[in-house]
Amino acid sequence: MDPQVPSDGVARRRAAVLGARPELAAAHEHLMSTIWAGRVSPVTLELCRLRMATLLASEAALSERSPAAVEAGLTEERIALLPRWPTDPSFSAEERTCIGFVEQFVIDHNQISDDDVYALTELLTAEGVVTFTTALITWDNQHRLDNALHVADARG
């Protein structure tokens, strides 16, 4: 599989699962399209999606790449640096702040402070924060659905 593009097998299996409720599948697709078309950098979004997928052990999500992020210049070499995001100089302030927020969101969202949200707002604007947090909620659900229904290994 070319890691620069979404895994066709995963995409097909997820579509088959969501196909049990076509109206929900259509709404999900619309939501995802809206998120990726927003003002938040697709590279930042993809790095955050992949960090969340790592934390949630979502093999399906880890095998995919956002075409928007790849088109914006995200490479596999850069993705390989993701475990070193807090200190690697290739990560921007926006990327670090967003990835840190993702970790807190997954580990204990109740501990997200007003200061954390303010830091996001300074970098992304209020509109960007809504897009970003909506993306997190959506990915969290998708990764957990993929895991629960074994989308990565076709047991679902």
C-alpha positions in Angstrom: 0.0 0.0 0.0 1.2 3.5 -0.8 1.2 5.3 2.5 0.6 8.6 0.8 -3.0 7.8 0.0 -5.9 6.4 1.9 -6.0 2.7 2.2 -8.7 1.6 -0.3 -9.3 -1.5 1.8 -9.9 0.5 4.9 -12.0 3.0 3.1 -14.1 0.2 1.5 -14.6 -1.6 4.8 -15.5 1.6 6.7 -18.0 2.5 3.9 -19.5 -0.9 4.1 -20.0 -0.5 7.9 -21.4 3.0 7.6 -23.6 1.8 4.7 -25.8 0.1 7.2 -27.1 3.7 7.8 -26.7 5.6 4.5 -28.1 8.8 5.9 -25.5 8.7 8.7 -22.8 7.9 6.2 -23.7 10.9 4.1 -23.8 13.2 7.1 -20.4 11.9 8.2 -18.9 12.4 4.8 -20.3 15.9 4.6 -18.9 16.7 8.1 -15.4 15.4 7.1 -15.4 17.4 3.9 -16.4 20.5 5.8 -13.6 20.0 8.4 -10.9 19.5 5.7 -12.1 22.5 3.7 -11.9 24.8 6.8 -9.2 27.3 7.6 -7.1 25.0 9.8 -4.0 23.8 8.1 -4.6 20.3 6.6 -1.0 19.4 7.7 -1.9 20.4 11.3 -5.1 18.5 11.1 -3.5 15.4 9.7 -0.7 15.4 12.3 -3.4 15.7 15.0 -5.5 12.9 13.5 -2.5 10.6 13.4 -1.5 11.4 17.0 -5.0 10.6 18.1 -5.0 7.4 16.1 -1.8 6.4 17.8 -3.1 7.1 21.2 -6.3 5.2 20.5 -4.4 2.4 18.7 -6.5 2.8 15.5 -4.7 0.7 12.9 -7.3 1.7 10.3 -6.7 5.4 10.8 -2.9 5.0 10.9 -3.0 3.4 7.5 -4.7 6.4 5.9 -3.4 9.8 4.8 -5.5 12.9 4.1 -5.1 13.8 0.4 -5.4 17.5 1.5 -2.4 17.1 3.9 -0.3 15.3 1.3 -1.1 18.0 -1.3 -0.1 20.6 1.3 3.3 18.9 1.6 3.0 16.5 4.5 5.5 13.6 4.0 6.0 10.2 5.5 9.4 11.5 6.8 7.6 14.3 8.7 5.0 11.9 10.0 7.8 9.7 11.3 8.9 12.6 13.5 5.5 12.8 15.2 6.6 11.0 18.4 9.1 13.8 18.9 6.6 16.7 18.4 7.3 18.4 21.7 11.0 19.1 20.9 11.6 18.6 17.2 12.1 22.0 15.6 10.2 21.0 12.5 6.9 21.4 14.4 5.4 24.9 14.4 3.9 26.5 17.4 0.5 25.8 15.9 1.2 22.2 15.4 2.7 21.8 18.9 -0.3 23.6 20.5 -2.8 21.5 18.6 -1.0 18.2 19.2 -0.8 18.9 22.9 -4.5 19.7 22.9 -5.2 16.4 21.2 -3.2 14.5 23.8 -5.1 16.2 26.6 -8.4 15.6 24.8 -7.8 11.9 24.6 -6.1 11.4 28.0 -8.4 13.5 30.1 -10.6 16.1 28.4 -11.9 17.3 31.7 -8.5 18.9 32.4 -8.6 21.1 29.3 -8.4 24.6 30.7 -9.6 28.0 29.5 -5.9 28.8 28.9 -5.6 25.8 26.6 -8.6 27.0 24.6 -7.3 30.6 24.6 -3.9 29.3 23.2 -5.8 27.5 20.4 -7.9 30.6 19.7 -4.8 32.8 19.4 -3.4 30.5 16.7 -6.5 29.3 14.9 -9.2 32.0 15.5 -12.6 31.1 17.1 -13.8 29.6 13.8 -10.7 27.5 13.6 -11.2 26.2 17.2 -14.7 25.1 16.4 -13.4 23.3 13.3 -10.6 21.8 15.2 -12.6 20.5 18.1 -15.3 19.2 15.9 -12.6 17.3 14.0 -11.4 15.8 17.3 -14.8 14.7 18.3 -15.4 13.2 14.9 -12.1 11.4 14.7 -12.4 10.1 18.3 -15.7 8.5 17.3 -14.4 7.2 14.0 -11.3 5.7 15.5 -13.3 4.0 18.2 -15.8 2.7 15.7 -13.0 1.4 13.5 -11.5 -0.4 16.5 -14.8 -1.8 17.8 -15.8 -3.1 14.4 -12.3 -4.2 13.4 -12.3 -2.1 10.2 -8.5 -2.5 9.8 -8.6 -6.2 9.6 -11.9 -6.8 8.0 -13.4 -8.8 10.9 -16.2 -6.3 11.3 
